[in-house]
Amino acid sequence: MKDQFTLIVRCGEVALKGLNKPYFERMLADRIRKVTKAYEGISVVRSEGLIFVRGGAHHDVEKVMADISKVFGVASISPAMEVESDMEKIGEAAVEFMLDLIERKGVKTFKVEAKRADKSFPVKSPDIGRQIGAKVLIGCKVLKVDVHKPEAMLFIDVRKDRTYIFEQKLSGFGGLPLGTNGKGLVLLSGGIDSPVAAWMMAKRGMLIEALHFHSYPYTSERAQEKVEDLARIVAGYTGNFNLHVINLLPIQEAIVANCPEEETTLLVRRFMMKIAERVAKDRSCMMLITGENLGQVASQTAEALVVTDQAVTMPVMRPLIAMDKVEIMDRARDIGTYETSILPYEDCCTVFLPKHPKTKPKLEAILASESLLDGETLIEKALESREVVRIQPTL
């Protein structure tokens, strides 16, 4: 109907959840309601393994679809024409649908693919396709059937009470609905990797909070603004979250003054993890999340990661661990963080970099160096500097 729109939202991986499927579908429908609540008059309804989003013609349907496509758990979205499940009415609607498609896209060939979800419907799927295809050929004189490379697919989905006619399938990111897999704390820098890591864990249904370390005045206020900009892009997928900001400079200065230079990066990294664990426990997070990638830099060799992990008891998730840099950059472009990540503002990891960092550290040596510091006092002082920024999506 011209005065309203209907979107079919498919659930993807959620559909494989067996006895837990209704729970995941409810969570997905709730997430879609949250992202569409700004659009007055939109309804979100679950039915037969699908989610139907309906609204008025005054809404920007393309914008609504774009917003829904960012909801994790959504496999695809189709704007559909909705009619009564009656062959005569389906045929009339299909002709109207294709005439509109001819006008908008200039298509000349098509193929019908029919699905009879309602097995009580008297016409079987292949016959639905043939009969509706014949009606379209009669009603749309310029069209021809091409079963191999059609310019347009005409999908007919016959369900119990209504039939849905559509052509387009806008892909979503899939995954699982947010909130179905606990909460984690991501160590968020201004680089390419950590925003992608946050996005990937959120895609698996995990709610996130974020922690950013700065070394002011060695790092600028603009560097922190860059991280907040990145966080807002990520929030477009995850919803609002807290960004905890902590000054790491006193710890870095203490390490430089008291410990071997080649161990500086690893020692700083261990303190970051210890502080992150404190924040995570305070915020009821189940695990830490980092953007580390095996072998990418000196602090990310297998030996270095073992030494880093020993600093905490909480699980550390590294979703990028086996990806190469090109894959990570491609994903950053896909989700919209790349252009912000490459802006030339320094972060705390670039401060006091050793000339020859240790790549195969021994835990005993690192612990011996760490014992030269008043670790607990340094951690408490860092935690006292914590500020919390509430992150909301970029509009």
Wavefront OBJ file of the C-alpha trace (Angstrom):
o trace
v 0.000 0.000 0.000
v 1.250 3.441 -0.932
v 0.414 5.005 2.427
v 2.667 2.667 4.378
v 5.758 0.491 4.060
v 6.612 -3.018 5.207
v 10.114 -4.311 5.835
v 10.892 -8.011 6.194
v 13.824 -8.544 8.562
v 15.508 -11.951 8.496
v 17.297 -13.258 11.545
v 20.216 -15.229 10.096
v 22.198 -17.097 12.772
v 19.440 -16.532 15.309
v 17.319 -18.999 13.335
v 19.768 -21.784 14.242
v 19.349 -21.470 17.998
v 16.944 -24.383 18.494
v 14.974 -24.220 21.732
v 16.555 -20.836 22.544
v 15.396 -19.312 19.255
v 12.392 -17.403 20.745
v 14.691 -15.725 23.293
v 17.119 -14.554 20.594
v 14.252 -13.386 18.379
v 12.786 -11.344 21.249
v 16.168 -9.757 21.938
v 16.580 -8.931 18.245
v 13.105 -7.424 17.998
v 13.823 -5.339 21.114
v 17.057 -4.027 19.569
v 15.204 -3.080 16.388
v 12.580 -1.251 18.467
v 15.357 0.720 20.169
v 16.976 1.844 16.927
v 13.625 2.772 15.350
v 12.046 4.485 18.364
v 12.996 7.882 16.936
v 10.630 7.209 14.020
v 7.146 7.910 15.321
v 4.523 5.329 14.442
v 6.789 2.435 13.457
v 5.772 -1.033 14.668
v 8.003 -4.097 15.083
v 6.300 -7.513 15.129
v 7.708 -11.062 15.297
v 5.940 -13.697 13.228
v 6.918 -17.143 11.890
v 10.655 -16.661 12.338
v 10.673 -13.212 10.714
v 10.430 -9.675 12.051
v 8.128 -7.221 10.286
v 8.736 -3.484 10.559
v 5.861 -1.289 9.411
v 5.539 2.463 9.182
v 3.998 5.331 7.252
v 4.987 6.588 3.818
v 6.228 9.832 5.415
v 9.212 7.977 6.877
v 12.550 7.846 5.066
v 12.477 4.124 4.311
v 16.088 4.024 3.124
v 17.231 5.600 6.400
v 15.118 3.173 8.438
v 16.628 0.243 6.541
v 20.168 1.579 7.023
v 19.605 1.894 10.768
v 18.168 -1.620 11.044
v 21.030 -3.075 8.969
v 23.430 -2.054 11.759
v 21.573 -4.163 14.322
v 23.574 -7.294 15.068
v 21.538 -10.417 14.378
v 19.963 -8.998 11.220
v 20.904 -11.061 8.146
v 18.959 -9.110 5.518
v 16.105 -6.655 5.002
v 13.582 -6.408 2.181
v 11.073 -3.624 1.502
v 7.942 -5.551 0.551
v 4.459 -5.130 -0.803
v 1.961 -6.782 1.527
v -1.282 -8.319 0.187
v -3.931 -10.850 1.098
v -2.963 -14.493 0.418
v -5.218 -14.906 -2.604
v -3.832 -15.776 -6.055
v -5.861 -13.107 -7.847
v -4.746 -10.391 -5.432
v -1.147 -11.630 -5.463
v -1.135 -11.444 -9.266
v -2.516 -7.901 -9.322
v -0.008 -6.771 -6.706
v 2.881 -8.426 -8.547
v 1.998 -6.570 -11.750
v 1.794 -3.278 -9.845
v 5.109 -4.042 -8.139
v 6.890 -4.766 -11.423
v 5.432 -1.728 -13.202
v 6.882 0.420 -10.435
v 10.218 -1.388 -10.760
v 10.251 -0.804 -14.530
v 9.629 2.897 -13.975
v 12.297 3.276 -11.267
v 15.018 0.964 -12.577
v 14.194 0.332 -16.196
v 14.362 -3.460 -15.812
v 13.520 -5.579 -18.855
v 14.014 -9.136 -17.610
v 12.860 -10.901 -14.473
v 12.509 -14.237 -12.740
v 9.910 -15.312 -10.168
v 10.895 -17.229 -7.063
v 7.930 -18.324 -4.945
v 7.910 -19.757 -1.451
v 4.843 -21.260 0.223
v 5.538 -20.977 3.957
v 1.842 -21.720 4.590
v 1.550 -25.340 3.472
v -2.248 -25.147 3.655
v -2.267 -22.682 0.777
v -3.874 -24.586 -2.145
v -1.261 -23.716 -4.806
v 2.240 -25.189 -4.537
v 5.370 -23.053 -4.835
v 6.351 -23.961 -8.439
v 2.794 -23.313 -9.621
v 2.659 -20.000 -7.777
v 5.810 -18.952 -9.624
v 4.459 -19.994 -13.022
v 1.027 -18.416 -12.580
v 2.307 -15.126 -11.164
v 5.022 -14.977 -13.847
v 2.358 -15.347 -16.540
v 0.284 -12.537 -15.030
v 3.314 -10.266 -14.919
v 4.152 -10.966 -18.559
v 0.608 -10.050 -19.559
v 0.473 -6.957 -17.366
v 4.002 -5.705 -18.140
v 4.471 -5.929 -21.897
v 8.129 -4.818 -21.892
v 9.257 -7.620 -19.601
v 10.731 -10.969 -20.559
v 11.632 -13.966 -18.416
v 15.341 -14.722 -17.959
v 15.939 -17.635 -15.570
v 19.747 -17.355 -15.759
v 20.651 -13.660 -15.440
v 17.488 -11.673 -14.692
v 17.755 -7.951 -14.086
v 15.209 -8.328 -11.278
v 14.155 -11.166 -8.992
v 10.482 -11.150 -8.058
v 10.103 -12.943 -4.725
v 6.667 -14.161 -3.614
v 6.485 -15.285 0.031
v 3.070 -16.768 0.847
v 2.315 -16.932 4.550
v -0.737 -17.789 6.630
v -2.597 -14.496 6.493
v -0.517 -12.308 4.204
v 1.726 -12.607 1.167
v 4.846 -10.517 0.716
v 6.200 -9.411 -2.659
v 9.722 -8.037 -2.835
v 12.828 -7.732 -4.982
v 15.607 -6.223 -2.898
v 17.606 -7.855 -0.116
v 19.788 -5.423 1.828
v 22.434 -7.379 3.713
v 22.940 -6.890 7.438
v 26.021 -7.854 9.436
v 24.469 -10.967 10.979
v 25.825 -12.116 14.320
v 23.823 -12.235 17.541
v 21.626 -9.599 19.204
v 23.352 -7.322 21.697
v 22.867 -8.374 25.291
v 22.789 -12.118 24.637
v 26.458 -12.681 25.582
v 27.306 -10.621 28.652
v 29.473 -7.508 28.797
v 33.152 -6.848 28.110
v 35.577 -3.948 28.515
v 37.530 -3.004 25.382
v 40.873 -1.218 25.603
v 40.221 1.464 22.997
v 43.112 3.346 21.419
v 43.016 5.761 18.509
v 44.320 3.171 16.061
v 42.699 0.957 13.465
v 42.521 -2.296 15.408
v 40.723 -1.756 18.718
v 37.504 -0.216 17.285
v 37.243 -3.232 14.965
v 37.797 -5.569 17.935
v 35.004 -3.821 19.857
v 32.691 -4.120 16.850
v 33.468 -7.816 16.383
v 32.740 -8.723 20.006
v 29.523 -6.700 19.901
v 28.584 -8.662 16.784
v 28.714 -11.805 18.928
v 26.062 -10.312 21.211
v 28.361 -8.753 23.821
v 27.569 -5.391 25.370
v 30.688 -3.259 25.709
v 32.234 -0.508 27.737
v 35.554 1.049 26.758
v 38.735 2.195 28.465
v 41.161 4.680 26.952
v 44.596 5.598 28.333
v 46.205 8.961 27.631
v 49.561 10.506 28.532
v 48.673 14.194 28.732
v 50.507 16.524 28.065
v 52.592 14.193 25.854
v 49.339 13.301 24.113
v 46.982 16.105 23.120
v 43.345 16.748 23.925
v 42.671 16.321 20.215
v 43.995 12.760 20.461
v 41.332 11.998 23.063
v 38.680 13.692 20.933
v 39.676 11.365 18.099
v 39.063 8.349 20.359
v 35.675 9.740 21.355
v 34.840 10.180 17.669
v 35.761 6.540 17.052
v 33.686 5.454 20.025
v 30.671 7.322 18.661
v 30.991 5.474 15.334
v 31.142 2.139 17.173
v 28.119 3.207 19.236
v 26.143 3.349 15.992
v 26.216 -0.444 16.195
v 26.353 -1.035 19.950
v 24.158 1.731 21.331
v 25.261 4.068 24.127
v 28.160 3.031 26.338
v 30.654 4.440 28.857
v 34.180 5.417 27.843
v 36.528 5.419 30.848
v 39.558 7.697 30.399
v 42.669 7.243 32.565
v 46.002 9.090 32.723
v 48.870 6.610 32.294
v 51.752 9.091 32.324
v 52.889 8.650 35.994
v 53.160 4.894 35.432
v 55.133 5.362 32.223
v 57.515 7.807 33.919
v 58.084 5.414 36.835
v 58.863 2.539 34.450
v 61.284 4.635 32.383
v 63.064 5.811 35.538
v 63.425 2.397 37.190
v 63.280 -0.434 34.660
v 65.284 -1.675 31.630
v 64.449 0.330 28.522
v 63.784 -2.717 26.318
v 61.049 -3.870 28.727
v 59.195 -0.533 28.804
v 56.417 -1.437 26.347
v 55.627 -4.760 28.032
v 55.646 -3.329 31.526
v 53.346 -0.507 30.467
v 51.075 -3.045 28.789
v 50.880 -5.147 31.966
v 49.869 -2.100 34.010
v 47.222 -1.232 31.429
v 45.774 -4.726 31.772
v 45.794 -4.594 35.581
v 44.007 -1.251 35.578
v 41.549 -2.480 32.955
v 40.747 -5.498 35.101
v 39.916 -3.233 38.058
v 37.630 -1.091 35.895
v 36.023 -4.179 34.338
v 35.185 -5.702 37.717
v 33.815 -2.366 38.905
v 31.541 -2.258 35.848
v 30.461 -5.944 36.005
v 32.312 -6.827 32.799
v 33.135 -10.490 32.286
v 36.282 -10.091 30.192
v 38.762 -7.713 28.613
v 38.864 -7.098 24.852
v 41.920 -5.900 22.937
v 42.786 -5.245 19.304
v 46.016 -7.231 19.491
v 47.057 -9.213 16.442
v 49.671 -11.974 16.647
v 53.113 -10.768 15.567
v 52.000 -7.315 14.441
v 54.339 -5.417 16.803
v 56.902 -6.300 19.471
v 54.335 -6.391 22.285
v 52.169 -8.818 20.317
v 54.540 -11.746 19.808
v 53.355 -15.039 21.279
v 55.863 -14.711 24.141
v 54.811 -11.113 24.855
v 51.115 -11.992 24.926
v 51.757 -14.769 27.450
v 53.587 -12.311 29.691
v 50.800 -9.747 29.281
v 48.046 -12.229 30.122
v 49.811 -13.259 33.316
v 49.123 -9.791 34.734
v 45.385 -10.500 35.081
v 43.055 -13.333 36.028
v 40.177 -12.152 33.833
v 39.830 -13.708 30.337
v 41.262 -11.599 27.513
v 39.445 -11.734 24.177
v 41.461 -10.919 21.037
v 39.051 -11.213 18.095
v 41.679 -9.970 15.604
v 44.418 -12.364 16.728
v 44.705 -14.320 13.441
v 43.701 -11.592 10.979
v 46.269 -9.815 8.835
v 46.450 -6.044 8.698
v 44.784 -5.784 5.288
v 41.754 -7.741 6.561
v 41.508 -5.490 9.606
v 41.737 -2.343 7.494
v 39.041 -3.643 5.157
v 36.733 -4.302 8.095
v 37.449 -0.833 9.505
v 36.374 0.656 6.169
v 33.212 -1.468 6.165
v 32.122 -0.225 9.583
v 33.182 3.390 9.029
v 36.057 3.758 11.526
v 39.046 3.701 9.166
v 39.148 7.357 8.097
v 39.030 8.516 11.717
v 41.573 5.931 12.884
v 44.254 7.131 10.456
v 44.076 10.772 11.551
v 47.613 11.707 12.699
v 47.115 12.170 16.432
v 49.430 10.381 18.859
v 48.309 7.986 21.593
v 49.920 6.842 24.846
v 51.540 3.816 23.168
v 53.819 6.124 21.149
v 55.232 7.770 24.292
v 58.626 6.509 25.616
v 58.980 3.827 22.944
v 62.226 1.854 23.414
v 64.693 1.677 20.528
v 64.940 -2.111 20.760
v 61.848 -3.538 22.466
v 61.954 -7.046 23.905
v 60.214 -9.479 21.542
v 60.810 -12.742 23.446
v 60.482 -11.716 27.073
v 60.928 -14.043 30.040
v 58.235 -13.755 32.685
v 60.754 -14.006 35.523
v 62.715 -11.016 34.213
v 59.570 -8.926 33.724
v 58.341 -9.732 37.238
v 61.757 -8.800 38.646
v 61.594 -5.414 36.916
v 58.017 -4.904 38.058
v 59.081 -5.514 41.669
v 61.192 -2.350 41.470
v 57.970 -0.319 41.326
v 55.287 0.462 43.913
v 52.697 -1.080 41.631
v 49.662 -0.821 43.861
v 50.195 2.875 44.556
v 50.698 3.596 40.853
v 47.503 1.715 39.958
v 45.451 3.484 42.634
v 46.756 6.869 41.478
v 45.819 6.033 37.891
v 42.316 4.965 38.925
v 41.863 8.255 40.785
v 42.380 10.058 37.462
v 39.518 8.176 35.819
v 36.923 10.226 33.981
v 33.814 8.771 32.375
v 32.437 9.998 29.057
v 28.960 8.833 27.999
v 29.179 7.868 24.340
v 26.202 8.187 22.033
v 26.082 7.304 18.313
v 27.142 9.825 15.678
v 23.979 11.206 14.088
l 1 2 3 4 5 6 7 8 9 10 11 12 13 14 15 16 17 18 19 20 21 22 23 24 25 26 27 28 29 30 31 32 33 34 35 36 37 38 39 40 41 42 43 44 45 46 47 48 49 50 51 52 53 54 55 56 57 58 59 60 61 62 63 64 65 66 67 68 69 70 71 72 73 74 75 76 77 78 79 80 81 82 83 84 85 86 87 88 89 90 91 92 93 94 95 96 97 98 99 100 101 102 103 104 105 106 107 108 109 110 111 112 113 114 115 116 117 118 119 120 121 122 123 124 125 126 127 128 129 130 131 132 133 134 135 136 137 138 139 140 141 142 143 144 145 146 147 148 149 150 151 152 153 154 155 156 157 158 159 160 161 162 163 164 165 166 167 168 169 170 171 172 173 174 175 176 177 178 179 180 181 182 183 184 185 186 187 188 189 190 191 192 193 194 195 196 197 198 199 200 201 202 203 204 205 206 207 208 209 210 211 212 213 214 215 216 217 218 219 220 221 222 223 224 225 226 227 228 229 230 231 232 233 234 235 236 237 238 239 240 241 242 243 244 245 246 247 248 249 250 251 252 253 254 255 256 257 258 259 260 261 262 263 264 265 266 267 268 269 270 271 272 273 274 275 276 277 278 279 280 281 282 283 284 285 286 287 288 289 290 291 292 293 294 295 296 297 298 299 300 301 302 303 304 305 306 307 308 309 310 311 312 313 314 315 316 317 318 319 320 321 322 323 324 325 326 327 328 329 330 331 332 333 334 335 336 337 338 339 340 341 342 343 344 345 346 347 348 349 350 351 352 353 354 355 356 357 358 359 360 361 362 363 364 365 366 367 368 369 370 371 372 373 374 375 376 377 378 379 380 381 382 383 384 385 386 387 388 389 390 391 392 393 394 395
